[in-house]
Each structure stands twice: as structure tokens, then as C-alpha cells.
Amino acid sequence: MERFADASRCKELGNERIRAGQPAEALSCYLDGVGSLSLFETSAPILSANLRSKVDSLGALLHSNAAQAALSAGEWEAAVAHARAALAKDPGNKKARWRLERAQEVGEGRGLV
């Protein structure tokens, strides 16, 4: 559970960086959080349904927030990738869906995605 707590702290740190107008630093925090959850991905078959749900939910939030940070930093391809990862974990995530559409729209307009 220590890694889950680490990932939660990374999400909060990333949120603080976003509020401070530091999207690149926020993106780094969110990616650290995703990395903290990676052990759970390899342990998925032995996780309880409740823990798996919590891990997926936090992972979706981290990826969705990473998509926003990447958008704010002008990293369209990263924004697309993170929004898709968030939607893979939570298909109903409206923020991730909007972030994906926005990243694709802006990135395509600039010939980047």
C-alpha cells in the first residue's frame, strides 16, 4: 500500500504544480505516480477487486491529469497518449475525453499528431 500512497502524493504534488503554473513539473509528478502504480499492474491477477478498482481509478486520474499538464506544456502527442491511457482505465472519464479531443484538434492543426 506504500506505493499507492506514493502515487496519491504524486497526484497532489502535480496538482500543486498545475496551480502554480508549472505544467512540465506537474507532468513529471503525475508520471512518477503512474510509475508507483506499475507494480500493481504486474500484480493484477492477485489483487482484490476492491484494490484493483482503487488502483485503476487513481491510475485514470493520474493519466488524465498528465494529459492536462501535457496540453498546458504544448506536448500534444503526450497529451493524446495520457488521455487514451486514462480512458482505457475509465471509459466514462469526461475530462480525459475532452483532453483527448483537444490534444488531437490542436495537434492536428499544427501537424504534430
C-alpha positions in Angstrom: 0.0 0.0 0.0 3.0 2.2 0.3 3.2 2.6 -3.5 -0.4 3.5 -3.6 0.2 6.2 -1.0 3.2 7.4 -3.0 1.1 7.6 -6.2 -1.5 9.6 -4.3 1.1 12.0 -3.1 2.4 12.4 -6.6 -1.1 13.3 -7.8 -1.3 16.0 -5.1 2.1 17.4 -5.9 1.2 17.5 -9.6 -2.0 19.4 -8.7 0.0 21.9 -6.8 2.4 22.4 -9.7 -0.5 22.9 -12.1 -2.0 25.6 -9.8 1.5 27.2 -9.6 1.6 27.4 -13.4 4.3 24.7 -13.8 2.9 22.2 -16.2 6.2 20.4 -17.1 6.9 19.9 -13.4 3.3 18.7 -12.8 3.6 16.2 -15.7 6.7 14.8 -14.1 4.9 14.4 -10.8 2.0 12.6 -12.5 4.4 10.3 -14.3 6.1 9.4 -11.0 2.7 8.5 -9.7 2.0 6.3 -12.7 5.4 4.6 -12.1 4.5 4.0 -8.4 1.4 2.1 -9.6 3.3 -0.1 -12.1 3.8 -2.8 -9.5 0.1 -3.2 -9.2 -0.2 -3.7 -13.0 2.1 -6.7 -12.8 0.2 -8.0 -9.7 -3.3 -7.5 -11.2 -4.2 -11.2 -11.1 -3.8 -11.4 -7.3 -5.3 -8.1 -6.3 -8.7 -8.0 -4.6 -11.5 -6.4 -6.7 -11.7 -3.5 -4.3 -8.0 -2.7 -4.5 -7.9 -3.2 -8.3 -10.8 -0.7 -8.6 -8.9 1.9 -6.4 -5.7 1.4 -8.4 -7.5 1.8 -11.7 -9.3 4.9 -10.5 -6.1 6.5 -9.3 -4.3 5.5 -12.5 -7.0 7.0 -14.6 -6.8 10.3 -12.6 -3.0 10.4 -12.9 -3.2 9.8 -16.7 -6.0 12.3 -17.1 -4.1 15.0 -15.1 -0.9 14.1 -17.0 -2.9 14.8 -20.2 -3.9 18.2 -18.9 -0.3 19.0 -17.9 0.9 17.9 -21.3 -1.7 20.1 -23.0 -0.6 23.1 -20.9 3.0 22.4 -21.8 2.2 22.1 -25.5 3.1 18.4 -25.7 0.2 17.3 -27.9 1.4 13.7 -28.5 1.9 13.1 -24.8 -1.5 14.6 -24.0 -3.1 12.2 -26.5 -1.3 9.2 -25.1 -2.2 10.0 -21.5 -5.8 10.8 -22.3 -6.1 7.4 -24.1 -4.5 5.7 -21.1 -7.0 7.4 -18.8 -9.9 6.3 -21.0 -8.6 2.7 -21.1 -9.0 2.6 -17.3 -12.1 4.7 -17.1 -14.1 5.0 -20.4 -16.6 7.4 -18.8 -13.9 10.0 -17.8 -15.3 13.1 -19.4 -12.2 15.2 -18.6 -10.0 12.7 -20.3 -12.3 12.5 -23.3 -12.2 16.4 -23.6 -8.4 16.4 -23.2 -8.0 13.8 -25.9 -10.2 15.7 -28.3 -8.5 19.0 -27.5 -5.0 17.5 -27.9 -6.0 15.9 -31.2 -7.6 19.0 -32.5 -4.7 21.3 -31.7 -2.0 18.8 -32.5 -3.5 18.0 -35.9 -3.9 21.7 -36.6 -0.2 22.1 -36.1 0.7 18.9 -37.9 2.0 17.3 -34.7 -0.4 14.5 -34.0 
